[in-house]
Amino acid sequence: MPLWKQIVNQAPPSLGAIVLLSLQKQIQYYADTISKVTGFEVEVVDTNLIRIAGTGDYSKNIGKSIKKAGNLLKATLKSTKPLFIENPRKNSICKGCQTKEQCHELLSICAPISDGKNTYGAMELICFSEEIRKKLIPQRDVYVNFLQLLTSSIAAHVLEKHAQKNLNDLFDAMSEVIEINNRGTMICDTNGKVVFKNARAQEILHKTLNSNFENFSLTATGVTFSDLDEFIIRQGDRQQLLAGKRVKLDSKTSRFSSVFIFDTIQSVISLSSGPSSPEDASLQHIIGNSPLIRTLKSQIQATSDTNSSVLISGESGTGKELVARAIHFSGNRNKEPFVAINCGAIPDTLLESELFGYVGGAFTGASKQGQIGKFELAAGGVIFLDEISSMPLYLQVKLLRVLQERTITRLGAANPISVDIRIIAACNDNLHEMMLQNKFRNDLYYRLNVIPIETPPLRNRMEDLTLLIKHFTNKYCDLFNKDQIFLSKNIRQRMEKYLWPGNIRELENAIEYLVNIADKKGKIDETSIYSGFLVNPENLGTTIPLSPNNHPPVIPLKELEFQAITRAIALYGDSTEGKRQAAKSLGISLATLYRKTSTY
């Protein structure tokens, strides 16, 4: 039975029912489109509270009365202005609603469908997402204006007056809503031609598609991110990976066939990981004013805007990653991702999948959805490969291919993916010696070492010691809510004579230790300092300070562990091979050694 006959059989037809019924298909199309673009559910009723159109759960009872659950819509039909309800169920309008206990609505916007003289029905936008609700409240005027224009447009259709003008206003309002949605949106007609694209879509795809958005293909890869699918968009020899949803519009009366809502994979993963506070990576964060540091900063500034590869060498703890971040921060890729990975801290069997990603089922234990690799996550920005000398030879070959062709292939996949990235690598091993031993490829070395940068050890720039001490004491006194600590002449002399095998990282750990043992006023009891504190390896064991009662002090196990690790690294060296020997002598794995040294 046609919908209009169902409604007439239920209740005396009102003017609203008659006129809205004639536009039911078009109103349903509006509802579907608004829901798919904004994330709201939509409900439309006539003056008898008969549901004319709806989406989601509201599409189940079209043609039936909703008087038991229609308090907000009842109030809207009596009003001439829209209602913006931030907290349904708590609002006085909802008092007495028979379905209040089952209601899960988080926000509602209702507006009468009226031409100013006659009311024909009402439309409601309902929000069930807390994330969308938070974004919507500051933009309430935009959405209220949008709903007013939409309901006015429907009323204008009813009267067949000024229909074209109102449709243009509606399109402008819908465009504004789509623009503030902060995701790329494309609407295609039945011929597959893009008839609408918002500014965010143009921003995301400006390197891949021309401004007309013509002659491109969009293909799903089968990989998913939460509730979004991965797509690859191609135009000529250019391609790009996206995460989004492609929705077909089934209305037979419309010339529009589909809506594609999307974002970059990096943005989607960043949002799903929650907000973060990135570490300050500016040049000012590299503390020091010595000639070596001034030279280092000049090198960073001179190389920041080029796309050439950088190889940073230097001892452990000298701030190689900090230099890499400063290069990224100072360059023209600073708004794009910076992805860091320690090649020495990941087992060889996992490193390949971490770097290149994989498709579902590529190997035993692989996720069914597949995984994006670090190279893809760094697209447009910088990937930092620390401890590059630890990379196995077969992966060095694949890295060389990335440097030469700027493409990667996921494990288990056949098609290469283009990646626009800058590669910065770092190591504390002698790569020349490793090349002679056939442990590192010559061709890869020359590809990486286009711009060589060396981070100086602390012992070669001791004039920066005072600035570094001040920086770290301020940091940890603020962190632990303590007064500024006072470093005695004895402690200062120890610091000045110490060789700092752990460099800046060791200095920071030493300051953190001193702040911890200081009292609330910042005073340090030197008798409580453990015996191996700031003692050069060759002097270890020569003197053991006694506590006031002439008994050797009890040293915490964590401090003893720290001393043991420091001695082992000093004995075997700070290279990757040295660390392997140190870990073996301590009876722990290399990964455990990395983990423990990163916590000191």
LINWO-V437244 format. One line per field, one symbol per residue. ss: DSSP state (@ for helix, = for strand, . for the rest). phi: phi as a letter, one per 40 degrees, with the letter a starting at -180 (. if undefined). burial: I if it has 24 or more other ideal C-beta (glycine too) atoms within 12 Angstrom, else O. A space follows every 50 residues. Layout:
ss: ???
phi: ???
burial: ???
This chain:
ss: ..@@@@@@@@....@@@@@@@@.@@@@@@@@@@@@@@@..======...= ====.@@@@.....=.@@@.@@@@@@@@....===......@@@.....@ @@....========....=========..@@@@@@@@..@@@@@@@@@@@ @@@@@@@@@...@@@@@@@@@@@@@@@@@....======....====.@@ @@@@@...........=========..========..===========.. .....=========@@@@@@@@..........@@@.....@@@@@@@@@@ @@@......====......@@@@@@@@@@@.......=====.....@@@ @@@@@@.=............=..@@@@....=====.@@@..@@@@@@@@ @@@@@.==..=.....==...======...@@@@@@.....@@@@@@@.. ====...@@@.@@@@@@@@@@@@@@@@@@.........@@@@@@@@@... ..@@@@@@@@@@@@@@@........@@@........@@@......=.... .=....@@@@@@@@@@@@@@@@...@@@@@@@@@@@...@@@@@@@@@@.
phi: .dcccdccccadccddccccccbdcccccdccccccccgccbbbbcccgc ccaabfccccbcgbcbdcbbdccdccccbbbcbbbcbdgccccccgccbc cccbcbaabbaccachbbbbiabbbbbbbcccdcccdcbdcccccdcccc cccccccdcfbfcccccccccccccccccccgbcbbbbcccgccbaaccc ccccbccbbcccfbfbbbbccgcbbfbbbcbbbbagcbaacbbabbbcbc cccbccbabbbaaccccccccccgcbbccdbccccccibcdccccccccc ccbccccccbbcbiccgcgcccccccccccccbccccbbbaccccbddcb cccccbgacdgcacgccccgacccccccdgbbbbbcfccccccccccccd ccccbfbbbcdgbbccbcbbbbbbbaabcccccccccfbaccccdccccc bcbbccccccacccdcccccccccccccccfbcdcbcccccccdcccccf ccfccccccccccccccccccgcbcccccccccfbcdcbcgcbbcccdcg bdccbddccccccccccccccchcccccccccccccgbcccccccccccc
burial: OOIIOOIOOIOOOIIIIIIIIIIIIIIIIIIIIIIIIIIIIIIIIIIIII IIIIIIOIOOIIIIIIOOIIIIIIIIIOOOOIIIIOOIIOOOIIOOIOOO OOIOIIIIIIIIIIIOOOIIIIIIIIIIOOOIIOIIOOIIOIIIIIIIII IIIIIIIIOOOOOOOIOOOIIOIIIOIIIIIIIIIIIIOOOOOIIIIIOI IOIIIOOIIOOOIOOIOIOOIOIIIOOIIIIIIOIOOOIIIIIIIIIOIO IOOOOIIIIIIIIIIIIIIOOOOOOOOOOOIOIOIIIIOIOIIOOIIOII OOIIOOIOIIIIIIIIIIIIIIIIIIIIIIIOIOOIIIIIIIIIIIOOOI IIIIIIIIIOOIOOOOOOOIIIIIIIIIIIIIIIIIIIIIIIOOIIOIII IIIOOIIIIIIIIOOOIIIIIIIIIIIIIOIOOIOOOOIIIOOIIOIIIO IIIIIIIIIIIIOIIOOIIOIIIOOIIOOOOIOIIOIOOOIOOIIOOIII IIIIIIIIIIIIIIIIIIOOOOOIOIOOIIIIIIIOOOOOOOOOOOOOOO OOIOOOOOIOIIIIIIIIIIOIOIIIIIIIOIIOOIOOOIOOIIOIIOOI
